């Protein structure tokens, strides 16, 4: 039997940067620290590059970076593995990723999910604890961080590559954990497509799949003997965000004795609200959060209810997504939120045309290639 502790999105910016740099694990993790230190295997998603100097890339969304010395806090906490497959690991380009990998290597901390090229990024990490071989794979949805055949970055969500790796190497491990940086931010449920994807990963050999990135505690299910977690919430991420659940999340604790002999435990926590670090929630709040997670998990059993919640969310976010589709910045986006320009000047036929260009795989690939080229070359 081994114990594996998995933390969510870890980005020690703001009030958490200084204790990270000075290696003050107690100030970062408080009463969660023994959980990390006593586990056989502890890992988190490092959602920020460890940089020596700033070299920000052009992207949509915040550009994050902290001094490479912040690895000290991670080391002192006993965290031995960092998942780098996320949408921020390339915020400072190749230099930022290189300094991150170097800082981790110097401290004896393993990484997964990113590398100098696609081959390195997609490599599955295998470590043995008490005779049980644990494999870790990290994958991220396609944003501004993805590795190429000859360029550094995060391992992209690519089912073809995943299945090839499973086929070639499955005999090398006893238990496979997939860390998937995917989902819609601030949405407590998986999209219907993400839920289907995670179930397929389980059918293909994953024993546990954990979706991070949504920045809020979500829900979970057991499917064909595998645990599927849809949203862990932030472990440590001090940003001025008004979203109610930004500061709450949970650890995933796996007691593994092999496939089919694993127990899952959720450990709720609260972070940077407003004190530095992350700590366990007081008992009444913990009971409430676990109850909310349980209620959301019940929704997963009803396909129509899950689809209904997704459609309701999309109706609510319609103008925001249309703003992004048209490339509106914050100024024109605010105007559009009041006037609804896409609705005023578009016919049903024009919506059908846009839908066809996005939904059809070949058209979508052409659009992505065109937009990537424009973004690169200006």
C-alpha positions in Angstrom: 0.0 0.0 0.0 1.3 3.5 -0.9 -0.2 6.9 -0.4 -0.1 9.5 -3.2 -1.1 13.1 -2.6 -2.1 15.3 -5.5 -2.5 19.0 -5.2 -4.2 21.3 -7.7 -3.0 24.5 -9.5 0.0 25.8 -7.6 1.1 29.3 -8.5 2.8 31.1 -5.5 2.4 34.6 -6.7 1.3 37.6 -4.6 1.6 37.1 -0.9 2.9 33.6 -1.4 6.0 34.5 -3.5 8.2 35.6 -0.6 7.8 32.5 1.6 8.3 30.3 -1.5 11.6 32.0 -2.2 12.9 31.7 1.3 11.8 28.1 1.5 9.2 28.5 4.3 7.1 25.4 3.6 5.2 25.9 6.9 4.0 29.4 5.8 2.9 27.9 2.5 1.1 24.8 3.6 0.3 25.1 7.3 -1.6 22.1 8.6 -1.5 20.5 5.1 2.3 20.2 5.3 2.4 16.8 7.1 0.0 15.3 4.5 2.5 16.2 1.7 5.6 15.2 3.7 4.3 11.9 5.0 3.1 10.6 1.6 5.0 8.2 -0.5 4.5 10.4 -3.5 3.5 14.1 -3.5 2.9 16.1 -6.6 1.2 19.4 -7.7 0.5 21.2 -10.9 3.1 24.0 -11.2 1.1 26.6 -13.1 3.9 29.2 -13.4 7.4 29.2 -14.9 10.3 29.7 -12.5 12.3 32.4 -14.3 15.7 34.1 -14.0 14.5 37.2 -16.0 11.3 38.2 -17.7 10.8 37.3 -21.3 7.0 37.4 -21.7 5.3 36.0 -24.7 2.3 37.5 -26.6 -0.9 35.7 -25.6 -4.4 36.0 -24.4 -4.7 36.0 -20.6 -2.3 36.9 -17.8 1.4 36.3 -18.1 2.8 34.7 -14.9 6.3 34.2 -13.7 8.1 33.9 -10.3 11.8 33.8 -9.4 13.5 30.4 -9.9 14.4 30.5 -6.2 10.8 29.8 -5.4 11.5 26.1 -5.9 12.9 26.2 -2.4 9.4 26.2 -0.9 8.3 23.3 -3.0 11.4 21.3 -2.1 11.0 21.9 1.7 7.4 20.8 1.5 8.5 17.3 0.3 6.8 17.6 -3.1 8.8 15.4 -5.4 7.0 15.7 -8.7 5.7 18.7 -10.6 3.3 18.5 -13.5 4.1 21.2 -16.1 1.4 20.5 -18.6 -0.7 23.6 -18.4 -1.5 26.9 -20.1 1.0 29.1 -18.3 4.3 27.1 -18.3 5.4 28.9 -21.5 4.4 32.4 -20.4 8.1 33.4 -20.6 8.9 31.3 -23.6 11.7 28.8 -24.0 13.9 30.5 -21.6 11.2 30.4 -18.9 10.6 26.7 -19.4 14.4 25.9 -19.5 15.0 27.7 -16.2 12.0 25.9 -14.7 13.3 22.5 -15.7 16.8 23.4 -14.5 15.6 24.6 -11.1 13.6 21.4 -10.6 16.6 19.2 -11.7 19.0 21.0 -9.4 16.7 20.2 -6.4 16.0 16.6 -7.4 12.4 17.2 -8.2 10.9 15.3 -11.1 8.8 16.9 -13.8 6.2 15.6 -16.3 4.2 17.1 -19.0 6.6 19.5 -20.6 10.0 19.5 -22.2 12.4 20.8 -24.9 10.3 19.3 -27.6 7.1 17.2 -28.1 8.9 13.9 -27.6 10.3 15.1 -24.2 7.0 16.7 -23.2 4.9 13.5 -23.8 7.2 11.2 -21.9 5.4 9.2 -19.2 7.1 9.4 -15.8 7.4 6.1 -13.9 8.4 5.8 -10.3 8.3 2.8 -8.0 7.2 3.0 -4.3 7.1 -0.1 -2.1 7.1 -2.3 -5.1 4.2 -0.6 -6.9 5.1 1.1 -10.2 3.3 4.4 -10.6 3.1 6.1 -14.0 2.2 9.8 -14.5 1.2 11.5 -17.7 0.4 15.2 -18.1 -1.6 16.7 -20.9 -3.0 20.2 -21.6 -5.6 21.6 -23.9 -4.2 23.6 -26.8 -3.5 27.2 -25.8 -0.3 29.2 -25.9 2.0 26.7 -24.2 2.0 23.6 -26.4 5.2 21.9 -27.5 6.0 21.2 -31.2 8.1 18.6 -32.9 11.1 20.9 -32.6 10.0 23.4 -30.1 9.6 23.4 -26.3 6.3 23.5 -24.3 3.6 21.4 -22.7 2.4 18.0 -23.8 -0.8 18.6 -25.9 -4.0 16.7 -25.3 -3.6 14.2 -28.2 -5.5 10.9 -28.0 -3.5 9.4 -30.8 -0.2 10.0 -29.0 -1.7 8.9 -25.7 -2.9 5.6 -27.1 0.4 4.9 -28.8 2.3 5.5 -25.6 -0.1 3.2 -23.7 0.2 0.5 -26.3 4.0 0.6 -26.2 4.6 1.0 -22.5 1.6 -0.3 -20.5 3.6 -3.3 -19.1 6.0 -0.9 -17.4 3.6 0.2 -14.7 1.0 -1.0 -12.3 -1.1 2.1 -11.9 -1.5 5.1 -14.3 -2.5 8.6 -13.3 -3.3 11.1 -15.9 -3.2 14.8 -15.0 -5.3 16.7 -17.6 -5.2 20.5 -17.7 -8.7 20.9 -19.2 -12.2 22.3 -18.7 -13.9 25.6 -18.5 -12.7 28.0 -15.9 -15.1 28.7 -13.0 -17.5 26.0 -14.1 -18.1 23.2 -11.6 -18.9 20.4 -14.0 -17.1 18.8 -16.9 -18.3 19.7 -20.4 -20.1 16.8 -22.0 -17.0 16.3 -24.3 -14.5 16.4 -21.4 -16.6 13.8 -19.5 -16.6 11.5 -22.5 -12.8 12.0 -23.0 -12.0 11.2 -19.4 -14.1 8.0 -19.6 -12.3 7.0 -22.8 -9.0 7.5 -21.0 -10.2 5.2 -18.3 -11.3 2.6 -20.9 -7.8 2.9 -22.4 -5.9 2.1 -19.3 -5.9 5.2 -17.0 -6.6 4.2 -13.3 -7.1 7.8 -12.2 -7.8 11.0 -14.3 -7.6 14.4 -12.6 -8.7 17.5 -14.4 -7.2 20.7 -13.2 -7.3 24.3 -14.6 -11.0 25.2 -13.7 -9.9 27.1 -10.5 -12.9 25.7 -8.6 -13.8 22.5 -6.8 -15.9 20.4 -9.1 -17.1 16.8 -8.8 -16.0 13.2 -9.4 -17.1 9.8 -10.4 -15.9 6.2 -10.4 -16.0 4.7 -13.9 -15.0 1.1 -14.7 -12.9 1.0 -11.6 -11.1 4.3 -12.3 -11.5 7.6 -10.4 -12.3 10.6 -12.6 -12.0 14.0 -10.9 -13.4 17.0 -12.7 -11.8 20.1 -11.1 -9.6 20.2 -8.0 -9.6 24.0 -7.5 -6.6 26.1 -6.7 -4.0 24.8 -4.3 -2.2 28.2 -4.1 -3.0 31.1 -6.5 -3.2 34.6 -5.1 -4.8 36.7 -7.7 -7.5 39.5 -7.3 -10.4 37.4 -8.5 -13.9 37.9 -7.3 -15.1 34.4 -8.2 -16.5 32.9 -4.9 -14.8 29.5 -5.2 -11.4 30.8 -6.4 -9.8 30.3 -2.9 -11.3 26.8 -2.2 -10.1 23.4 -3.5 -9.1 20.0 -2.3 -6.3 17.5 -2.3 -6.7 14.1 -3.8 -5.3 11.4 -1.6 -5.0 8.0 -3.2 -4.2 4.9 -1.1 -3.0 2.5 -3.8 -2.6 -1.2 -3.5 -2.9 -1.8 -7.2 -5.7 -1.5 -9.8 -9.1 -2.1 -8.3 -7.6 -1.8 -4.8 -7.5 2.0 -4.4 -9.3 4.3 -2.1 -9.8 8.0 -2.8 -10.1 10.7 -0.2 -10.7 14.4 -0.7 -9.1 16.9 1.7 -10.7 20.4 1.4 -8.6 23.5 1.9 -8.7 27.3 1.6 -5.9 29.5 0.3 -4.8 33.1 0.3 -8.0 34.3 1.8 -6.4 36.7 2.6 -3.5 35.2 4.7 -0.6 33.7 2.9 -0.5 30.0 2.2 -3.1 27.2 2.1 -4.7 25.4 5.1 -7.5 23.0 5.9 -11.0 24.5 6.0 -12.6 24.6 9.5 -14.9 21.6 10.1 -18.3 23.1 9.3 -17.1 24.6 6.0 -15.4 21.3 5.1 -18.6 19.4 5.6 -20.4 22.0 3.5 -17.9 21.8 0.6 -17.8 18.0 0.6 -21.6 18.0 0.5 -21.6 20.4 -2.5 -19.1 18.2 -4.3 -21.2 15.1 -3.6 -24.4 16.9 -4.9 -22.6 17.9 -8.1 -21.3 14.3 -8.5 -24.8 13.0 -8.3 -25.6 15.2 -11.4 -23.0 13.2 -13.4 -25.4 10.2 -13.1 -28.0 12.0 -15.1 -26.9 12.7 -18.7 -29.8 15.1 -19.4 -29.2 17.1 -16.3 -25.5 17.4 -17.1 -26.3 18.5 -20.7 -28.9 21.0 -19.4 -26.4 22.6 -17.0 -23.9 22.9 -19.9 -26.4 24.5 -22.2 -27.5 26.9 -19.5 -23.8 27.9 -18.9 -23.3 28.5 -22.7 -26.4 30.7 -22.9 -25.1 32.8 -20.0 -21.6 33.1 -21.6 -22.8 33.6 -25.2 -21.6 37.2 -25.7 -18.3 36.6 -24.1 -17.5 33.7 -26.4 -18.7 35.7 -29.4 -16.5 38.6 -28.4 -13.5 36.2 -28.3 -14.5 34.7 -31.7 -14.5 38.2 -33.3 -11.3 39.2 -31.5 -12.9 42.0 -29.6 -10.7 43.5 -26.8 -12.0 44.6 -23.4 -13.3 48.0 -24.7 -15.3 46.7 -27.7 -16.2 43.7 -25.7 -18.0 45.8 -23.0 -19.8 47.7 -25.7 -20.8 44.5 -27.4 -22.1 43.1 -24.1 -24.6 46.1 -24.0 -25.5 46.2 -27.7 -24.9 42.6 -28.9 -23.3 43.5 -32.3 -23.0 39.9 -33.5 -26.7 39.4 -33.1 -27.5 42.7 -34.8 -25.4 42.2 -37.9 -25.4 38.4 -38.5 -28.0 36.2 -40.1 -28.8 32.6 -39.3 -26.9 31.6 -42.4 -23.8 33.4 -41.2 -24.0 31.5 -37.9 -24.3 28.3 -39.9 -21.2 29.2 -41.9 -19.2 29.9 -38.7 -20.4 26.7 -37.1 -19.3 24.7 -40.1 -15.9 26.2 -40.1 -15.4 25.4 -36.4 -17.1 22.0 -36.2 -15.7 20.3 -39.2 -12.3 18.9 -38.3 -10.6 19.7 -41.6 -12.0 23.3 -41.7 -11.0 23.8 -38.1 -7.4 22.5 -38.8 -7.2 25.0 -41.7 -8.4 27.9 -39.5 -6.0 27.0 -36.7 -3.1 26.9 -39.1 -4.1 30.3 -40.6 -4.5 31.9 -37.2 -1.3 30.4 -35.8 0.6 31.8 -38.8 -1.0 35.3 -38.4 -0.2 35.3 -34.6 3.4 34.3 -35.3 4.1 36.5 -38.3 1.8 39.4 -37.5 
